[in-house]
């Protein structure tokens, strides 16, 4: 096996992006969805992460980072930023909403043409009280 040290920053970014795109592709996320949701990559201290921005309207509210394999499945967010539902703008004008466990699940449904979907952003088993108030006007809720 050959091992090469990559000194070019541009080449390292390209290799990291390729690794991230391969991971997303394996999860069923296509390039159009990567572009639509502004998914990116982040590298720090030798760890690589998928960057999943959370928007409310046109405002970037937070970014969640998901570790890339072979690292253990770990999540981070920007400290001291507000937690919002992923794709929170889907709540406007809808009577029925599907709630998924996370962003990747929500993107998968959105990619399939289901536009009334939001994703929890705090991880499985966590749901902010503020989100309950946001969901009160919704007549039909489904959880996946």
MDAnalysis code that builds the backbone (N, CA, C; Angstrom):
import MDAnalysis as mda
import numpy as np

u = mda.Universe.empty(432, n_residues=144, atom_resindex=np.repeat(np.arange(144), 3), trajectory=True)
u.add_TopologyAttr("name", ["N", "CA", "C"] * 144)
u.add_TopologyAttr("resid", np.arange(1, 145))
u.add_TopologyAttr("resname", ["UNK", "UNK", "UNK", "UNK", "UNK", "UNK", "UNK", "UNK", "UNK", "UNK", "UNK", "UNK", "UNK", "UNK", "UNK", "UNK", "UNK", "UNK", "UNK", "UNK", "UNK", "UNK", "UNK", "UNK", "UNK", "UNK", "UNK", "UNK", "UNK", "UNK", "UNK", "UNK", "UNK", "UNK", "UNK", "UNK", "UNK", "UNK", "UNK", "UNK", "UNK", "UNK", "UNK", "UNK", "UNK", "UNK", "UNK", "UNK", "UNK", "UNK", "UNK", "UNK", "UNK", "UNK", "UNK", "UNK", "UNK", "UNK", "UNK", "UNK", "UNK", "UNK", "UNK", "UNK", "UNK", "UNK", "UNK", "UNK", "UNK", "UNK", "UNK", "UNK", "UNK", "UNK", "UNK", "UNK", "UNK", "UNK", "UNK", "UNK", "UNK", "UNK", "UNK", "UNK", "UNK", "UNK", "UNK", "UNK", "UNK", "UNK", "UNK", "UNK", "UNK", "UNK", "UNK", "UNK", "UNK", "UNK", "UNK", "UNK", "UNK", "UNK", "UNK", "UNK", "UNK", "UNK", "UNK", "UNK", "UNK", "UNK", "UNK", "UNK", "UNK", "UNK", "UNK", "UNK", "UNK", "UNK", "UNK", "UNK", "UNK", "UNK", "UNK", "UNK", "UNK", "UNK", "UNK", "UNK", "UNK", "UNK", "UNK", "UNK", "UNK", "UNK", "UNK", "UNK", "UNK", "UNK", "UNK", "UNK", "UNK", "UNK", "UNK", "UNK"])
u.atoms.positions = np.array([
    [0.849, -1.167, 0.000],
    [0.000, 0.000, 0.000],
    [0.893, 1.228, 0.000],
    [0.513, 2.209, -0.792],
    [1.247, 3.471, -0.848],
    [0.561, 4.501, 0.023],
    [1.344, 5.376, 0.598],
    [0.814, 6.440, 1.438],
    [1.465, 7.739, 0.992],
    [0.658, 8.744, 0.712],
    [1.167, 10.025, 0.259],
    [0.698, 11.119, 1.204],
    [1.547, 12.038, 1.501],
    [1.181, 13.197, 2.298],
    [0.723, 14.286, 1.337],
    [-0.476, 14.760, 1.540],
    [-1.039, 15.787, 0.678],
    [-0.750, 17.144, 1.310],
    [0.079, 17.919, 0.645],
    [0.457, 19.220, 1.182],
    [-0.370, 20.358, 0.616],
    [-0.984, 20.139, -0.514],
    [-1.786, 21.186, -1.151],
    [-3.128, 21.324, -0.427],
    [-3.419, 22.515, 0.055],
    [-4.696, 22.756, 0.732],
    [-5.858, 22.500, -0.213],
    [-5.760, 22.957, -1.441],
    [-6.836, 22.768, -2.419],
    [-7.081, 21.285, -2.669],
    [-6.003, 20.497, -2.773],
    [-6.147, 19.063, -3.003],
    [-6.760, 18.384, -1.782],
    [-6.349, 18.787, -0.577],
    [-6.940, 18.212, 0.644],
    [-8.432, 18.494, 0.709],
    [-8.820, 19.717, 0.360],
    [-10.239, 20.076, 0.369],
    [-10.994, 19.239, -0.664],
    [-10.407, 19.071, -1.842],
    [-11.048, 18.271, -2.886],
    [-11.210, 16.816, -2.444],
    [-10.188, 16.258, -1.798],
    [-10.278, 14.874, -1.315],
    [-11.319, 14.749, -0.205],
    [-11.352, 15.713, 0.688],
    [-12.337, 15.710, 1.765],
    [-13.743, 15.825, 1.190],
    [-13.929, 16.705, 0.223],
    [-15.242, 16.865, -0.397],
    [-15.656, 15.571, -1.096],
    [-14.734, 14.923, -1.754],
    [-15.041, 13.651, -2.430],
    [-15.485, 12.603, -1.409],
    [-14.792, 12.551, -0.268],
    [-15.141, 11.605, 0.790],
    [-16.533, 11.918, 1.341],
    [-16.829, 13.194, 1.552],
    [-18.136, 13.599, 2.069],
    [-19.240, 13.283, 1.065],
    [-18.996, 13.571, -0.207],
    [-19.996, 13.285, -1.236],
    [-20.265, 11.793, -1.352],
    [-19.231, 10.989, -1.217],
    [-19.401, 9.531, -1.263],
    [-20.259, 9.066, -0.089],
    [-19.996, 9.607, 1.108],
    [-20.805, 9.261, 2.276],
    [-22.268, 9.629, 2.030],
    [-22.523, 10.852, 1.556],
    [-23.889, 11.305, 1.313],
    [-24.559, 10.467, 0.227],
    [-23.806, 10.146, -0.807],
    [-24.336, 9.298, -1.876],
    [-24.750, 7.932, -1.307],
    [-23.927, 7.379, -0.431],
    [-24.262, 6.092, 0.193],
    [-25.509, 6.196, 1.065],
    [-25.800, 7.382, 1.558],
    [-27.019, 7.620, 2.351],
    [-28.208, 7.991, 1.456],
    [-28.001, 8.030, 0.134],
    [-29.076, 8.325, -0.806],
    [-29.256, 9.792, -1.127],
    [-28.319, 10.631, -0.713],
    [-28.422, 12.073, -0.961],
    [-27.684, 12.395, -2.266],
    [-28.388, 13.047, -3.199],
    [-27.768, 13.361, -4.483],
    [-27.151, 14.761, -4.499],
    [-26.440, 15.038, -5.575],
    [-25.734, 16.321, -5.702],
    [-26.692, 17.509, -5.688],
    [-27.864, 17.353, -6.274],
    [-28.836, 18.445, -6.259],
    [-29.224, 18.812, -4.826],
    [-29.415, 17.802, -3.978],
    [-29.762, 18.067, -2.580],
    [-28.588, 18.678, -1.823],
    [-27.378, 18.229, -2.132],
    [-26.182, 18.828, -1.524],
    [-26.162, 20.318, -1.816],
    [-26.442, 20.672, -3.058],
    [-26.457, 22.082, -3.456],
    [-27.636, 22.832, -2.845],
    [-28.819, 22.242, -2.886],
    [-30.027, 22.902, -2.388],
    [-29.918, 23.234, -0.901],
    [-29.345, 22.322, -0.115],
    [-29.281, 22.516, 1.337],
    [-27.913, 23.018, 1.803],
    [-27.071, 23.405, 0.837],
    [-25.756, 23.986, 1.129],
    [-24.910, 23.100, 2.053],
    [-24.981, 21.793, 1.845],
    [-24.189, 20.885, 2.659],
    [-22.718, 21.092, 2.336],
    [-21.878, 20.980, 3.338],
    [-20.456, 21.213, 3.142],
    [-19.620, 20.258, 3.974],
    [-18.343, 20.553, 4.047],
    [-17.413, 19.737, 4.819],
    [-16.593, 20.644, 5.720],
    [-16.121, 20.033, 6.786],
    [-15.328, 20.757, 7.779],
    [-14.280, 19.783, 8.291],
    [-13.094, 20.283, 8.496],
    [-12.014, 19.457, 9.018],
    [-11.333, 20.190, 10.160],
    [-11.139, 19.469, 11.271],
    [-10.461, 20.065, 12.412],
    [-9.745, 18.969, 13.191],
    [-8.495, 19.216, 13.483],
    [-7.685, 18.283, 14.278],
    [-7.722, 16.860, 13.738],
    [-7.715, 16.736, 12.421],
    [-7.688, 15.420, 11.795],
    [-9.041, 14.752, 11.668],
    [-10.092, 15.381, 12.161],
    [-11.441, 14.831, 12.038],
    [-12.168, 15.529, 10.893],
    [-12.967, 14.757, 10.173],
    [-13.721, 15.300, 9.056],
    [-15.209, 15.229, 9.377],
    [-15.919, 16.255, 8.961],
    [-17.331, 16.398, 9.298],
    [-18.133, 16.872, 8.096],
    [-19.378, 16.409, 7.994],
    [-20.359, 16.982, 7.074],
    [-20.942, 18.193, 7.793],
    [-21.062, 19.304, 7.121],
    [-21.659, 20.511, 7.690],
    [-23.080, 20.648, 7.141],
    [-24.051, 20.718, 8.066],
    [-25.460, 20.815, 7.694],
    [-26.005, 22.134, 8.258],
    [-26.135, 23.148, 7.411],
    [-26.629, 24.435, 7.905],
    [-28.130, 24.389, 8.202],
    [-28.518, 25.134, 9.216],
    [-29.934, 25.267, 9.597],
    [-30.356, 26.702, 9.318],
    [-31.335, 26.843, 8.449],
    [-31.825, 28.168, 8.055],
    [-33.242, 28.396, 8.571],
    [-33.534, 29.629, 8.885],
    [-34.897, 30.077, 9.122],
    [-35.090, 31.247, 8.183],
    [-35.937, 31.044, 7.185],
    [-35.999, 32.012, 6.094],
    [-34.658, 31.999, 5.381],
    [-34.107, 33.164, 5.137],
    [-32.786, 33.248, 4.511],
    [-31.660, 33.361, 5.541],
    [-32.001, 33.287, 6.813],
    [-31.015, 33.482, 7.875],
    [-30.393, 32.170, 8.335],
    [-29.078, 32.118, 8.318],
    [-28.358, 30.978, 8.861],
    [-28.411, 31.079, 10.381],
    [-28.989, 30.071, 11.032],
    [-29.202, 30.105, 12.475],
    [-28.166, 29.257, 13.207],
    [-27.789, 28.122, 12.625],
    [-26.816, 27.229, 13.252],
    [-26.268, 26.290, 12.192],
    [-25.225, 25.579, 12.539],
    [-24.674, 24.542, 11.676],
    [-24.432, 23.315, 12.536],
    [-24.919, 22.185, 12.071],
    [-24.674, 20.919, 12.744],
    [-23.599, 20.185, 11.956],
    [-22.683, 19.553, 12.675],
    [-21.591, 18.803, 12.054],
    [-21.745, 17.337, 12.409],
    [-21.671, 16.479, 11.393],
    [-21.765, 15.039, 11.593],
    [-20.439, 14.438, 11.163],
    [-19.833, 13.649, 12.056],
    [-18.529, 13.064, 11.742],
    [-18.643, 12.112, 10.555],
    [-17.587, 12.069, 9.780],
    [-17.529, 11.155, 8.645],
    [-16.832, 9.865, 9.061],
    [-17.294, 8.726, 8.524],
    [-16.589, 7.470, 8.791],
    [-15.143, 7.589, 8.307],
    [-14.229, 6.914, 8.935],
    [-14.427, 5.794, 9.862],
    [-14.619, 6.218, 11.315],
    [-14.701, 7.495, 11.603],
    [-14.902, 7.959, 12.978],
    [-16.258, 7.480, 13.496],
    [-16.368, 7.364, 14.803],
    [-17.652, 7.041, 15.417],
    [-18.660, 8.126, 15.048],
    [-19.932, 7.739, 15.010],
    [-21.013, 8.661, 14.681],
    [-21.140, 9.709, 15.791],
    [-20.644, 10.911, 15.520],
    [-20.621, 11.994, 16.497],
    [-21.204, 13.249, 15.866],
    [-21.873, 14.058, 16.686],
    [-22.466, 15.303, 16.206],
    [-21.961, 16.468, 17.032],
    [-21.823, 17.611, 16.392],
    [-21.447, 18.860, 17.051],
    [-22.293, 19.971, 16.434],
    [-22.447, 21.037, 17.173],
    [-23.108, 22.225, 16.642],
    [-22.313, 23.437, 17.081],
    [-22.600, 24.562, 16.468],
    [-21.925, 25.790, 16.869],
    [-22.483, 26.186, 18.239],
    [-21.613, 26.337, 19.219],
    [-22.089, 26.658, 20.579],
    [-22.834, 27.991, 20.635],
    [-23.772, 28.059, 21.551],
    [-24.523, 29.280, 21.853],
    [-25.398, 29.774, 20.701],
    [-25.677, 28.895, 19.745],
    [-26.604, 29.257, 18.672],
    [-27.947, 28.584, 18.930],
    [-28.982, 29.195, 18.440],
    [-30.340, 28.705, 18.631],
    [-30.541, 27.354, 17.938],
    [-31.325, 26.488, 18.565],
    [-31.723, 25.221, 17.949],
    [-33.061, 25.429, 17.253],
    [-33.104, 25.094, 15.986],
    [-34.359, 25.177, 15.236],
    [-34.590, 23.847, 14.545],
    [-35.809, 23.640, 14.116],
    [-36.125, 22.460, 13.327],
    [-35.502, 22.608, 11.938],
    [-34.977, 21.518, 11.421],
    [-34.437, 21.549, 10.066],
    [-35.598, 21.688, 9.089],
    [-35.481, 22.601, 8.149],
    [-36.512, 22.912, 7.164],
    [-37.753, 23.505, 7.839],
    [-37.522, 24.282, 8.893],
    [-38.603, 24.863, 9.702],
    [-39.585, 25.667, 8.874],
    [-39.157, 26.229, 7.768],
    [-40.050, 27.037, 6.942],
    [-41.177, 26.208, 6.325],
    [-41.041, 24.884, 6.330],
    [-42.098, 24.004, 5.815],
    [-43.359, 24.076, 6.667],
    [-43.251, 24.590, 7.884],
    [-44.418, 24.691, 8.772],
    [-45.437, 25.717, 8.276],
    [-44.992, 26.686, 7.501],
    [-45.867, 27.766, 7.054],
    [-46.887, 27.273, 6.026],
    [-48.159, 27.419, 6.372],
    [-49.218, 27.104, 5.425],
    [-49.504, 25.628, 5.246],
    [-49.013, 24.797, 6.136],
    [-49.240, 23.354, 6.006],
    [-50.160, 22.866, 7.129],
    [-51.056, 21.929, 6.795],
    [-51.916, 21.298, 7.796],
    [-51.334, 19.970, 8.272],
    [-50.446, 19.409, 7.462],
    [-49.847, 18.111, 7.791],
    [-48.335, 18.214, 7.678],
    [-47.642, 17.681, 8.689],
    [-46.174, 17.736, 8.716],
    [-45.638, 16.363, 9.113],
    [-44.553, 15.988, 8.483],
    [-43.816, 14.775, 8.845],
    [-42.557, 15.219, 9.577],
    [-42.324, 14.640, 10.751],
    [-41.132, 14.951, 11.548],
    [-40.197, 13.757, 11.468],
    [-38.958, 14.019, 11.098],
    [-37.965, 12.948, 11.050],
    [-36.974, 13.091, 12.203],
    [-36.215, 12.043, 12.422],
    [-35.232, 12.033, 13.511],
    [-34.110, 13.034, 13.289],
    [-33.796, 13.305, 12.051],
    [-32.680, 14.207, 11.783],
    [-32.717, 14.787, 10.388],
    [-31.680, 15.533, 10.084],
    [-31.597, 16.267, 8.826],
    [-31.480, 15.349, 7.612],
    [-30.651, 14.328, 7.692],
    [-30.454, 13.444, 6.536],
    [-31.761, 12.758, 6.161],
    [-32.526, 12.306, 7.162],
    [-33.831, 11.697, 6.880],
    [-34.774, 12.709, 6.228],
    [-34.768, 13.942, 6.727],
    [-35.622, 14.985, 6.147],
    [-35.213, 15.271, 4.700],
    [-33.922, 15.380, 4.463],
    [-33.440, 15.651, 3.099],
    [-33.837, 14.520, 2.162],
    [-33.775, 13.286, 2.634],
    [-34.159, 12.137, 1.812],
    [-35.609, 12.255, 1.360],
    [-36.503, 12.621, 2.278],
    [-37.916, 12.785, 1.913],
    [-38.122, 13.997, 1.008],
    [-37.451, 15.089, 1.310],
    [-37.554, 16.281, 0.468],
    [-37.070, 15.991, -0.946],
    [-36.005, 15.231, -1.041],
    [-35.448, 14.847, -2.331],
    [-36.446, 13.999, -3.125],
    [-37.299, 13.252, -2.408],
    [-38.309, 12.400, -3.050],
    [-39.573, 13.188, -3.399],
    [-39.561, 14.507, -3.143],
    [-40.691, 15.339, -3.509],
    [-41.707, 15.557, -2.398],
    [-41.406, 15.106, -1.196],
    [-42.299, 15.329, -0.053],
    [-41.844, 16.622, 0.612],
    [-42.650, 17.671, 0.474],
    [-42.185, 18.989, 0.921],
    [-42.678, 19.402, 2.300],
    [-43.520, 18.595, 2.924],
    [-44.046, 18.947, 4.245],
    [-43.304, 18.172, 5.338],
    [-41.995, 18.268, 5.300],
    [-41.156, 17.512, 6.233],
    [-40.195, 18.445, 6.958],
    [-40.019, 18.153, 8.251],
    [-39.042, 18.860, 9.077],
    [-38.216, 17.809, 9.803],
    [-37.055, 18.195, 10.271],
    [-36.200, 17.272, 11.005],
    [-35.808, 17.832, 12.355],
    [-35.829, 16.967, 13.357],
    [-35.314, 17.358, 14.662],
    [-33.804, 17.524, 14.531],
    [-33.256, 18.484, 15.250],
    [-31.824, 18.771, 15.103],
    [-31.029, 18.503, 16.369],
    [-31.700, 18.069, 17.423],
    [-31.008, 17.809, 18.691],
    [-30.688, 16.341, 18.898],
    [-30.986, 15.511, 17.927],
    [-30.700, 14.094, 18.054],
    [-31.911, 13.311, 18.546],
    [-31.803, 11.994, 18.407],
    [-32.892, 11.108, 18.808],
    [-33.201, 11.289, 20.289],
    [-34.480, 11.357, 20.596],
    [-34.900, 11.453, 21.986],
    [-34.895, 12.855, 22.559],
    [-34.550, 13.852, 21.772],
    [-34.519, 15.235, 22.272],
    [-35.430, 16.093, 21.407],
    [-36.247, 16.903, 22.064],
    [-37.162, 17.771, 21.343],
    [-37.385, 19.013, 22.184],
    [-37.025, 20.164, 21.652],
    [-37.146, 21.421, 22.394],
    [-38.605, 21.783, 22.652],
    [-38.888, 22.303, 23.831],
    [-40.243, 22.733, 24.192],
    [-40.752, 23.804, 23.226],
    [-39.865, 24.675, 22.763],
    [-40.247, 25.734, 21.822],
    [-40.829, 25.146, 20.532],
    [-40.322, 23.996, 20.136],
    [-40.800, 23.364, 18.907],
    [-42.247, 22.900, 19.062],
    [-42.620, 22.479, 20.264],
    [-44.002, 22.036, 20.513],
    [-44.958, 23.178, 20.198],
    [-44.627, 24.372, 20.649],
    [-45.462, 25.539, 20.367],
    [-45.555, 25.806, 18.866],
    [-44.467, 25.614, 18.146],
    [-44.478, 25.834, 16.698],
    [-45.376, 24.825, 15.981],
    [-45.529, 23.643, 16.566],
    [-46.304, 22.579, 15.921],
    [-47.788, 22.597, 16.299],
    [-48.171, 23.379, 17.282],
    [-49.575, 23.413, 17.730],
    [-50.573, 23.699, 16.621],
    [-50.290, 24.604, 15.682],
    [-51.273, 24.874, 14.620],
    [-51.411, 23.745, 13.591],
    [-50.490, 22.805, 13.579],
    [-50.510, 21.718, 12.588],
    [-51.574, 20.699, 12.991],
    [-52.447, 20.335, 12.038],
    [-53.554, 19.430, 12.332],
    [-53.124, 17.966, 12.379],
    [-52.214, 17.578, 11.502],
    [-51.781, 16.177, 11.432],
    [-50.264, 16.105, 11.480],
    [-49.749, 15.404, 12.480],
    [-48.307, 15.199, 12.616],
    [-47.996, 13.720, 12.469],
    [-46.968, 13.429, 11.704],
    [-46.474, 12.055, 11.575],
    [-44.999, 12.063, 11.934],
    [-44.579, 11.090, 12.682],
    [-43.166, 10.979, 13.070],
    [-42.562, 9.755, 12.412],
    [-41.404, 9.952, 11.815],
    [-40.666, 8.834, 11.209],
    [-39.372, 8.638, 11.937],
])
